[in-house]
């Protein structure tokens, strides 16, 4: 279980960690995150020195290298306010993986302190700020992929709570909804054929629901599934959930 002790949210000043995936592939997810948090009245700090959460090296077994990255992250995100990430995977690394890597390290307490301030974005919106309904409109049939790293956290239910509250959205059930997409970070590199087959199976179940849009809280899952779908010649529209929230706000502004 990934549930972790967190400090209560007492204000709306936050630090945003955009993650490597936003930096390299999904810059619009970072923009949408800022727009959504500002809509909620948050004051956002974006530490310029931020790099990576340390997960790639951690998953690959190089915990020495991972600890170097985590120490940099701890130094970069100093303070008391919540650290928000639009990635369940990266958030779980900071509050679950990193303390494991620092179990015998003298500075473990600092790592754990950062973990207690770390929130995945949807979890923060619903369970941190108490926002359970989202304004706007989105007339689409969507399927929501729960990523493995968000199991045992509030993320999945929080995303479904927000999506289901948007006027016009229909959230569709599909087969084997808890099944992994097959990406698994370095797993997809070490076992590419197994990873791809898992992804193709996931896509079969998703397509059977005949959705307009595939939504997830993890960009890595979206990147994997979208890449496989395009290679099959059967692309499926994909969005991070925060892009759906942002676009619903824009639709409301247009129709107002």
C-alpha positions in Angstrom: 0.0 0.0 0.0 1.3 3.5 -0.9 -0.9 5.5 1.6 1.4 7.8 3.5 1.3 10.3 6.3 0.8 13.8 4.9 0.9 17.2 6.4 -2.5 19.0 6.3 -3.0 21.7 3.7 -3.3 25.0 5.5 -2.9 27.5 2.6 -2.8 27.8 -1.1 0.8 28.4 -1.7 2.3 25.4 -3.5 5.5 24.3 -5.2 5.1 22.7 -8.6 7.4 19.9 -9.8 6.7 19.5 -13.5 8.6 16.2 -13.9 10.9 15.1 -16.7 8.0 13.9 -18.8 6.5 17.4 -18.8 9.9 18.9 -19.7 10.6 16.4 -22.5 7.2 15.4 -23.9 4.2 16.9 -22.2 4.8 20.7 -21.8 1.0 21.3 -22.2 0.3 19.2 -19.1 2.5 21.6 -17.1 0.7 24.6 -18.5 -2.7 23.0 -17.8 -1.6 22.3 -14.2 -0.7 25.9 -13.7 -4.0 27.1 -15.2 -6.0 24.7 -13.0 -4.2 25.5 -9.8 -4.5 29.2 -10.5 -8.2 28.8 -11.1 -8.4 27.2 -7.6 -6.6 30.3 -6.2 -3.2 28.7 -5.6 0.0 30.7 -5.6 2.6 28.7 -7.5 6.3 28.6 -7.0 8.3 26.8 -9.7 11.9 26.1 -8.4 14.2 26.6 -11.4 16.7 24.1 -10.2 14.3 21.1 -10.3 15.4 18.1 -12.4 14.1 14.5 -11.7 12.5 12.6 -8.9 15.2 9.9 -9.1 12.8 7.1 -10.1 14.6 5.9 -13.3 17.8 5.0 -11.4 15.8 3.7 -8.4 13.8 1.3 -10.7 16.9 0.2 -12.4 18.5 -0.8 -9.1 21.1 2.0 -9.0 20.1 3.4 -5.6 23.4 5.3 -5.2 22.7 7.4 -8.3 19.0 7.7 -7.3 19.9 9.1 -3.9 22.0 11.8 -5.5 19.0 13.0 -7.5 16.7 12.8 -4.5 19.1 14.8 -2.4 19.1 17.5 -5.1 15.3 17.4 -5.1 15.1 17.8 -1.3 17.4 20.8 -1.5 15.5 22.3 -4.4 12.1 22.0 -2.8 12.8 23.4 0.6 10.1 24.9 2.7 6.8 24.0 4.2 4.2 24.2 1.4 2.8 21.3 -0.5 4.8 20.0 -3.5 2.4 19.2 -6.4 3.2 16.8 -9.2 0.9 16.0 -12.3 2.2 12.5 -12.1 1.2 9.7 -9.8 4.4 7.8 -10.6 6.8 10.6 -9.7 4.7 11.5 -6.6 4.9 7.9 -5.4 8.6 7.9 -5.9 9.0 10.9 -3.5 6.7 9.6 -0.8 7.3 5.9 -1.1 10.4 4.9 -3.2 12.8 7.5 -1.9 12.4 6.7 1.8 13.1 3.1 0.9 16.3 4.1 -0.8 17.3 6.1 2.2 16.4 3.5 4.8 20.0 3.4 6.2 21.0 6.9 5.3 21.6 9.6 7.9 19.5 12.2 6.0 16.4 9.9 5.6 14.4 12.3 7.8 14.7 15.1 5.3 13.6 12.8 2.5 10.6 11.6 4.5 9.7 15.3 5.3 9.6 16.0 1.6 7.4 13.0 1.1 4.9 14.2 3.6 4.5 17.4 1.6 4.2 15.6 -1.7 0.8 15.4 -3.5 -0.2 14.0 -6.8 -2.3 16.7 -8.5 -5.8 15.1 -8.4 -5.3 13.9 -4.9 -4.4 17.4 -3.9 -7.4 19.0 -5.5 -9.9 16.6 -4.0 -8.4 15.5 -0.7 -6.1 18.4 0.0 -8.3 21.3 -1.1 -11.7 19.6 -0.8 -12.8 20.4 -4.3 -15.2 17.6 -5.4 -17.0 19.2 -8.4 -15.5 20.8 -11.5 -17.2 23.5 -13.6 -17.4 23.6 -17.4 -18.4 21.2 -20.0 -16.9 18.3 -22.0 -19.2 16.3 -24.2 -17.1 13.2 -24.5 -17.1 9.5 -23.7 -13.9 8.8 -21.7 -12.1 5.8 -20.3 -9.8 6.3 -17.3 -6.7 4.3 -17.0 -5.5 3.8 -13.4 -1.8 3.6 -13.3 0.0 1.1 -11.1 1.8 3.7 -9.1 -1.5 5.3 -7.9 -2.8 2.1 -6.4 -3.2 2.5 -2.7 -3.5 6.3 -3.0 -6.4 8.7 -3.4 -5.5 9.6 -7.0 -7.8 7.2 -9.0 -10.9 8.0 -7.0 -10.1 11.7 -7.1 -9.8 11.7 -10.9 -13.0 9.9 -11.3 -14.7 12.2 -8.9 -13.6 15.3 -10.9 -14.3 13.8 -14.3 -17.7 12.5 -13.3 -18.7 15.9 -12.1 -18.1 17.7 -15.4 -21.2 18.4 -17.4 -21.4 16.2 -20.6 -18.7 13.7 -19.7 -19.6 10.0 -19.6 -17.0 7.8 -17.9 -17.1 4.3 -19.5 -16.3 1.0 -17.8 -14.0 -1.4 -19.6 -12.6 -4.9 -19.1 -9.7 -5.5 -16.7 -9.6 -1.9 -15.6 -6.9 -2.6 -13.0 -4.6 -4.2 -15.5 -1.1 -2.6 -16.0 -0.5 -0.9 -19.3 2.9 -2.7 -19.6 5.1 0.4 -19.5 6.7 0.0 -16.0 9.5 2.5 -16.8 12.7 0.4 -17.2 10.6 -2.7 -17.5 9.6 -1.7 -21.0 13.3 -1.5 -21.8 14.4 -4.7 -20.2 11.3 -6.7 -21.5 10.1 -4.8 -24.5 8.1 -7.7 -26.0 6.2 -8.5 -22.8 5.7 -4.8 -22.3 4.2 -4.3 -25.7 2.0 -7.4 -25.5 0.6 -6.1 -22.2 -0.1 -2.7 -23.8 -1.8 -4.2 -26.8 -4.1 -6.2 -24.4 -4.9 -3.1 -22.5 -5.7 -1.2 -25.8 -8.1 -4.0 -26.8 -10.1 -3.5 -23.6 -10.1 0.3 -23.9 -11.2 0.3 -27.6 -14.0 -2.2 -26.8 -15.7 0.6 -24.8 -15.6 2.8 -27.9 -14.4 6.0 -26.1 -13.8 9.4 -27.5 -10.8 9.9 -25.2 -8.4 8.0 -23.1 -7.5 9.8 -19.8 -4.9 9.0 -17.2 -3.1 10.7 -14.3 0.3 9.4 -15.5 1.9 10.7 -18.6 4.2 7.6 -18.9 1.2 5.3 -19.3 -0.3 7.7 -21.9 3.0 7.8 -23.8 3.2 4.0 -23.9 -0.4 3.4 -24.9 -0.4 6.2 -27.5 2.8 5.0 -29.0 1.5 1.4 -29.4 -1.8 2.6 -30.8 -0.1 4.7 -33.4 2.2 1.9 -34.4 -0.9 -0.3 -34.9 -2.3 2.4 -37.2 -5.3 2.8 -34.8 -4.5 5.9 -32.8 -6.7 6.7 -29.8 -7.0 10.3 -28.5 -5.3 10.7 -25.2 -5.2 13.4 -22.5 -3.9 13.9 -19.0 -6.8 14.5 -16.7 -5.7 18.0 -16.0 -5.9 18.9 -19.7 -9.6 17.8 -19.5 -10.2 20.0 -16.5 -8.5 23.0 -18.2 -10.4 22.5 -21.5 -13.7 22.2 -19.6 -13.0 25.6 -18.1 -12.3 27.0 -21.5 -15.4 25.5 -23.0 -17.4 27.1 -20.2 -15.8 30.5 -20.9 -16.7 30.2 -24.6 -20.3 29.3 -24.0 -20.9 31.8 -21.2 
